[in-house]
Amino acid sequence: MAEGDFHGDVLGYARSTLQAWFADRNAYASTDKFLFLEEGNRRAAVVPDILVAFGPPGGPRQSYKHWEEGKAPDFILEVLSADNWRNDVIRKPALYADLGVREYWTFDPRGVRTDGGPPLEGWRFGAGGHRVAIPSTPDGGYLSQVLGLEICRDGRLLRFRDPESGEVLPDYLESEQMRRRAAAARQDAESRAASAEARAASAEARAASAEARLASEVAARRAVESRVAALERRARGQ
């Protein structure tokens, strides 16, 4: 279970962003979900903080049963806490490697490790459980080949980054803020456009009015000139 806001913020962000990112793929991404390892043995279970499996369809589940899904999760990340970090760092890697997990990560948002280990690290598992540490990128992130995303630390928060664009994937709250800002900008642009159209229409109306006045003045002048000419003709006829 999530332990406090920092733990919960990491899980909430991971769940929303990964589900959105892999929405168009056969992928299951979840957090704080029972992973049962043996059919009929409910004691053989772990509860990974973040779990991603490619192949099984998305959608809600009560748990992830290894034998029903037909494969192990591809990606697992544990958020370390003071009372279990040794278990996650020492015992879990071998367990997940034997299960067939392809990448395993740990994140220490509160600095609970006392062994001098880094706050964020990941391993790739190969044949026979061979474990290879994932190196950091030049800007301090780590590339997950399984997710196709970079994983980076932002203080006590975990972030996923698109390696092609360099953009950090927003969570639901950030997406909603971006949507609202975009909607406000669109409304402002539409208001400005409507105001410009109104000003243009007003200018056209003033121009049309001026043209009408000019035409009226020209017609009146011609009428006067016509009357003057008629009077001059009459005068010459006398």
Solvent accessible surface area in square Angstrom, and as a share of the most:
residue,aa,sasa,rsa
1,M,180,0.81
2,A,48,0.37
3,E,69,0.31
4,G,58,0.56
5,D,116,0.60
6,F,81,0.34
7,H,8,0.04
8,G,26,0.25
9,D,72,0.37
10,V,1,0.00
11,L,10,0.05
12,G,43,0.41
13,Y,7,0.03
14,A,0,0.00
15,R,101,0.37
16,S,37,0.24
17,T,4,0.02
18,L,1,0.01
19,Q,73,0.33
20,A,73,0.57
21,W,97,0.34
22,F,8,0.03
23,A,82,0.64
24,D,128,0.67
25,R,128,0.47
26,N,99,0.51
27,A,9,0.07
28,Y,7,0.03
29,A,7,0.05
30,S,2,0.01
31,T,16,0.09
32,D,38,0.20
33,K,33,0.14
34,F,105,0.44
35,L,0,0.00
36,F,11,0.04
37,L,36,0.18
38,E,93,0.42
39,E,129,0.58
40,G,80,0.77
41,N,55,0.28
42,R,176,0.64
43,R,225,0.82
44,A,18,0.14
45,A,27,0.21
46,V,14,0.08
47,V,52,0.30
48,P,1,0.00
49,D,12,0.06
50,I,1,0.00
51,L,1,0.01
52,V,0,0.00
53,A,0,0.00
54,F,26,0.11
55,G,46,0.45
56,P,8,0.05
57,P,83,0.52
58,G,43,0.42
59,G,42,0.40
60,P,138,0.87
61,R,50,0.18
62,Q,175,0.78
63,S,16,0.10
64,Y,0,0.00
65,K,61,0.26
66,H,47,0.21
67,W,84,0.30
68,E,121,0.54
69,E,41,0.18
70,G,64,0.62
71,K,61,0.26
72,A,11,0.08
73,P,0,0.00
74,D,8,0.04
75,F,0,0.00
76,I,0,0.00
77,L,0,0.00
78,E,5,0.02
79,V,1,0.00
80,L,1,0.00
81,S,1,0.01
82,A,69,0.54
83,D,122,0.63
84,N,55,0.28
85,W,11,0.04
86,R,133,0.48
87,N,54,0.28
88,D,1,0.01
89,V,21,0.12
90,I,124,0.63
91,R,125,0.46
92,K,16,0.07
93,P,4,0.02
94,A,64,0.50
95,L,43,0.21
96,Y,0,0.00
97,A,16,0.12
98,D,123,0.63
99,L,33,0.16
100,G,44,0.42
101,V,2,0.01
102,R,117,0.43
103,E,1,0.01
104,Y,0,0.00
105,W,0,0.00
106,T,1,0.01
107,F,0,0.00
108,D,5,0.03
109,P,5,0.03
110,R,94,0.34
111,G,57,0.55
112,V,25,0.14
113,R,31,0.11
114,T,105,0.61
115,D,78,0.41
116,G,76,0.73
117,G,22,0.21
118,P,56,0.35
119,P,47,0.30
120,L,5,0.03
121,E,31,0.14
122,G,2,0.02
123,W,25,0.09
124,R,52,0.19
125,F,26,0.11
126,G,40,0.38
127,A,101,0.78
128,G,91,0.87
129,G,28,0.27
130,H,119,0.53
131,R,111,0.41
132,V,71,0.41
133,A,68,0.53
134,I,8,0.04
135,P,96,0.60
136,S,63,0.41
137,T,31,0.18
138,P,150,0.94
139,D,98,0.51
140,G,46,0.44
141,G,0,0.00
142,Y,40,0.15
143,L,64,0.32
144,S,0,0.00
145,Q,118,0.52
146,V,14,0.08
147,L,4,0.02
148,G,39,0.37
149,L,0,0.00
150,E,25,0.11
151,I,0,0.00
152,C,14,0.08
153,R,126,0.46
154,D,83,0.43
155,G,48,0.46
156,R,108,0.39
157,L,49,0.25
158,L,0,0.00
159,R,26,0.10
160,F,0,0.00
161,R,34,0.12
162,D,25,0.13
163,P,57,0.36
164,E,168,0.75
165,S,66,0.43
166,G,44,0.42
167,E,118,0.53
168,V,69,0.39
169,L,16,0.08
170,P,49,0.31
171,D,28,0.15
172,Y,157,0.60
173,L,113,0.56
174,E,56,0.25
175,S,45,0.29
176,E,33,0.15
177,Q,78,0.35
178,M,97,0.43
179,R,135,0.49
180,R,155,0.57
181,R,151,0.55
182,A,53,0.41
183,A,30,0.23
184,A,61,0.47
185,A,64,0.50
186,R,139,0.51
187,Q,126,0.56
188,D,68,0.35
189,A,57,0.44
190,E,103,0.46
191,S,65,0.42
192,R,165,0.60
193,A,50,0.39
194,A,57,0.44
195,S,47,0.30
196,A,44,0.34
197,E,119,0.53
198,A,62,0.48
199,R,152,0.55
200,A,51,0.40
201,A,57,0.44
202,S,46,0.30
203,A,45,0.35
204,E,120,0.54
205,A,61,0.48
206,R,153,0.56
207,A,52,0.40
208,A,58,0.45
209,S,48,0.31
210,A,43,0.33
211,E,118,0.53
212,A,63,0.49
213,R,141,0.51
214,L,109,0.54
215,A,61,0.47
216,S,70,0.45
217,E,105,0.47
218,V,32,0.19
219,A,59,0.46
220,A,57,0.44
221,R,128,0.47
222,R,162,0.59
223,A,43,0.33
224,V,72,0.42
225,E,94,0.42
226,S,68,0.44
227,R,141,0.52
228,V,71,0.41
229,A,36,0.28
230,A,36,0.28
231,L,109,0.54
232,E,89,0.40
233,R,138,0.51
234,R,162,0.59
235,A,65,0.50
236,R,172,0.63
237,G,71,0.68
238,Q,184,0.82
